[in-house]
Amino acid sequence: LLSRLLWNPDTDVEALRSDYFNQAYGKAAPMLKKIYDDWENPGQPIPGDNSLAEWFRLLDQASSLASSDKISRRIDLVKMYLHYVVLYRNLKKSPSREKYIGMLQYAYRNFETGAFSTLPVMVSLASQAGPGLSYYDAGSTEWKGNKNASTRAEIQANFQDDMRSIKKVEGIQNFKASVAFVELGSVVDVTGKKYHTAPNTFWYPTSFIVSIKSKGAQNKLNIGHGSAVNPGIARPLTMDFFPVKNGWPSADEKPVLRLEQNQEGGDQDFSLADLPPGDYLLKVDDLRKQFLVSFSPSIKYSVVAGPNPPLRTTSAGGMNTFYFYVPKDVKKFIVHKSVVLNLASPSGRTIDMSNRKEESVEVKVESGEQGIWQINGQAGTVYIEGVPPYFGTHPARMLVPSYIKK
C-alpha cells in the first residue's frame, strides 16, 4: 500500500486492500480482512479473550476455505503470529522464567519466517527475562539451541491448543455503534444526585458524538493542547465534523466543518454557529500533543470509547472522570485497561483497578446496578466490552444510542 501511495497519493486504498485479500486468500478473504481490520485498530496492546476467540474462529473457517497450498501457507503465517500473541498474553498474565524462555525460543526458531517481529522479542524481551537470557549474553544458550522454523504440523498443533485454551466469556452483549442518539436523561433519571466532573486530558486521535439542537452563536467549543510535544510538531491540532444521520463517514469523506488550533500551551474558543441541527461525529487529531476540550451548555455530547481504537487519556491535567450507561438486561461486562481506574456502581459498590497493570477484568452487574456507572481516577487506555461504547463527562449532558430507549 505504501509503495503504491508513494507513486500515486490518490490511489483507491480500499480497492487495493480488497485486491490484495482476494488474490492472497481467495474464498478466505473476508475472514482475513476482518482480522486485519481489527489489528489495524487494536482495542488494547494485549487482546482480550473474546477478541482472540473470534480471531481463532475466523482463522479456522479460513483454513477450511483455502483452495490451494499457497493460500494455506499464507494462513499458517497468521496462525504463527497468533500463537506469539497467546504466548505474550500468557507471559503478561503470570510472568515466569519458563514462559520467557518459551517465547524467546519461538522467536529464535522463526526469525526468518517474517510472521512477526522476532528481533524486538529476542532483544527487548530477553533483557527483561532475567540473568543469563540477554540476547547479547554469550551464555544465553537456553533459548538458542534450535534454529529450525516451526513445522506445519507444529503450527497446526499450536493453533488447536490455543483454540482450546482461549475461552470466550459468555453473556457479554455486543452493542453496535449507532447513527442515532438521545440524551441519557430521556432513558434514566439524571437529576437528584451530584456528579463529579474533571478536566479530562485526552491523548491521541479521539472521537466525540456531538448533538446540535438549534443553529446559532450559542454553540461553541473550547480546546487547548500542547502538554506533550515530543517530538515538537508545528502542524495544528485538527477538529473535523461529519454528520452521522445517514451512516458513519467513509475513510475518504470530507468533513462538513474543519477547525484548526495553532495555539500551543493555551486554550482557544471556536464557533460552531454554522452547523445545522443534527448529530455529528467530531474527530480530534492532537498529533499526540494531548488536549482538553469543553462544549457550551447548548451542546450534548459523548466520547466514543472503543474498542478500535480505545480511549486514551493522561493524568497531565489530573486524573480523569467519565460515566457510562449499563442497560437493564446487561448482566456482566469486561473492562480492558492499561494503567489505572476505579469504578463506582449506582448502588455505591466500588471496584479498585488502580494497580497500574494492563488487564481485562470481568465485572458482574449485581441487582440494582443497572444504570449510570462512574469511572474515576482514570489514566491510560480503556474500553468496556458489553456496554454501549460511549462515555459521558456528566450524565446530564451525555448522549447514548437511541436503540437503548426502545
ZIMOWO-V381948 format. One record per residue. N is the residue number from 0. SS is DSSP state (~ for helix, > for strand, _ for the rest). NEAR is the number of other ideal C-beta (glycine too) atoms within 12 Angstrom. Layout:
# ZIMOWO-V381948
<<N:SS:NEAR> <N:SS:NEAR>>
This chain:
# ZIMOWO-V381948
<<0:_:21> <1:~:11> <2:~:9> <3:~:17> <4:~:14> <5:~:10> <6:~:11> <7:_:14> <8:_:12> <9:_:12> <10:_:18> <11:_:17> <12:~:20> <13:~:16> <14:~:17> <15:~:20> <16:~:24> <17:~:20> <18:~:18> <19:~:20> <20:~:29> <21:~:19> <22:~:17> <23:~:28> <24:~:37> <25:~:24> <26:~:20> <27:~:31> <28:~:28> <29:~:19> <30:~:31> <31:~:37> <32:~:24> <33:~:25> <34:~:34> <35:~:27> <36:~:22> <37:~:27> <38:~:24> <39:~:16> <40:_:22> <41:_:26> <42:_:35> <43:_:38> <44:_:24> <45:_:28> <46:_:35> <47:_:39> <48:~:32> <49:~:31> <50:~:38> <51:~:36> <52:~:25> <53:~:29> <54:~:37> <55:~:34> <56:~:23> <57:~:32> <58:~:41> <59:~:27> <60:~:23> <61:~:36> <62:~:31> <63:~:16> <64:~:21> <65:_:27> <66:_:19> <67:_:16> <68:~:12> <69:~:16> <70:~:27> <71:~:25> <72:~:21> <73:~:30> <74:~:40> <75:~:33> <76:~:29> <77:~:40> <78:~:40> <79:~:35> <80:~:37> <81:~:40> <82:~:40> <83:~:36> <84:~:39> <85:~:35> <86:~:33> <87:~:31> <88:~:29> <89:~:26> <90:~:28> <91:~:25> <92:~:19> <93:_:13> <94:_:20> <95:_:15> <96:~:20> <97:~:19> <98:~:26> <99:~:34> <100:~:29> <101:~:28> <102:~:37> <103:~:43> <104:~:34> <105:~:37> <106:~:40> <107:~:32> <108:~:31> <109:_:35> <110:_:27> <111:_:16> <112:_:29> <113:_:16> <114:_:29> <115:_:31> <116:_:19> <117:~:30> <118:~:18> <119:~:19> <120:~:33> <121:~:32> <122:~:22> <123:~:20> <124:~:34> <125:~:31> <126:~:20> <127:~:22> <128:_:31> <129:_:21> <130:_:14> <131:_:21> <132:_:31> <133:_:24> <134:_:27> <135:_:14> <136:_:20> <137:_:10> <138:_:13> <139:_:25> <140:_:17> <141:_:23> <142:_:34> <143:_:24> <144:_:13> <145:_:20> <146:_:15> <147:_:15> <148:_:23> <149:_:32> <150:_:16> <151:~:20> <152:~:11> <153:~:22> <154:~:32> <155:~:23> <156:~:16> <157:~:32> <158:~:34> <159:~:19> <160:~:19> <161:~:31> <162:~:28> <163:~:14> <164:~:21> <165:_:29> <166:_:15> <167:_:22> <168:_:28> <169:_:14> <170:_:19> <171:_:29> <172:_:25> <173:_:19> <174:_:28> <175:_:15> <176:_:26> <177:_:27> <178:_:21> <179:_:24> <180:>:37> <181:>:26> <182:>:31> <183:~:40> <184:~:22> <185:~:22> <186:_:28> <187:_:28> <188:_:15> <189:_:25> <190:_:12> <191:_:11> <192:_:18> <193:_:11> <194:_:25> <195:_:22> <196:_:21> <197:_:26> <198:_:26> <199:_:38> <200:>:34> <201:>:48> <202:_:36> <203:_:27> <204:_:27> <205:>:42> <206:>:38> <207:>:41> <208:>:44> <209:>:42> <210:>:38> <211:>:35> <212:_:23> <213:_:16> <214:_:17> <215:_:18> <216:_:15> <217:_:18> <218:_:31> <219:>:26> <220:>:36> <221:>:24> <222:>:37> <223:>:30> <224:>:40> <225:_:30> <226:_:27> <227:_:26> <228:_:20> <229:_:12> <230:_:10> <231:_:13> <232:_:19> <233:_:12> <234:_:18> <235:_:24> <236:>:42> <237:>:27> <238:>:36> <239:>:26> <240:>:36> <241:>:31> <242:>:28> <243:_:32> <244:_:21> <245:_:14> <246:_:15> <247:_:22> <248:_:23> <249:_:14> <250:_:16> <251:_:14> <252:_:17> <253:_:13> <254:_:24> <255:_:24> <256:>:28> <257:>:20> <258:>:29> <259:>:21> <260:>:31> <261:_:21> <262:_:19> <263:>:24> <264:_:20> <265:>:17> <266:>:23> <267:>:26> <268:>:21> <269:>:34> <270:>:18> <271:_:35> <272:_:20> <273:_:18> <274:_:34> <275:_:19> <276:_:19> <277:>:27> <278:>:36> <279:>:38> <280:>:38> <281:>:41> <282:>:32> <283:>:41> <284:>:28> <285:_:37> <286:_:27> <287:_:25> <288:_:37> <289:_:35> <290:>:44> <291:>:35> <292:>:37> <293:>:27> <294:>:35> <295:_:24> <296:_:15> <297:_:23> <298:_:38> <299:>:33> <300:>:41> <301:>:41> <302:>:42> <303:>:39> <304:_:44> <305:_:37> <306:_:34> <307:_:27> <308:_:29> <309:_:41> <310:>:44> <311:>:38> <312:>:44> <313:>:32> <314:_:27> <315:_:25> <316:_:26> <317:_:20> <318:_:25> <319:>:41> <320:>:33> <321:>:44> <322:>:43> <323:>:48> <324:>:44> <325:>:37> <326:_:28> <327:_:19> <328:_:15> <329:_:30> <330:_:22> <331:>:25> <332:>:38> <333:>:36> <334:>:44> <335:>:43> <336:>:44> <337:_:33> <338:_:29> <339:>:28> <340:>:41> <341:>:29> <342:>:36> <343:>:29> <344:_:27> <345:_:28> <346:_:19> <347:_:15> <348:_:19> <349:>:20> <350:>:29> <351:>:19> <352:>:32> <353:_:23> <354:_:17> <355:_:16> <356:_:21> <357:_:28> <358:>:29> <359:>:36> <360:>:29> <361:>:26> <362:>:35> <363:>:21> <364:_:32> <365:_:19> <366:_:13> <367:_:13> <368:_:29> <369:_:25> <370:>:31> <371:>:35> <372:>:42> <373:>:38> <374:>:42> <375:>:30> <376:>:30> <377:>:42> <378:>:34> <379:>:34> <380:>:36> <381:>:45> <382:>:42> <383:>:46> <384:>:39> <385:_:36> <386:_:43> <387:_:41> <388:_:36> <389:>:42> <390:>:43> <391:>:40> <392:_:40> <393:_:31> <394:~:37> <395:~:25> <396:~:30> <397:_:42> <398:>:46> <399:>:43> <400:>:31> <401:~:23> <402:~:17> <403:~:33> <404:_:21> <405:_:12>>
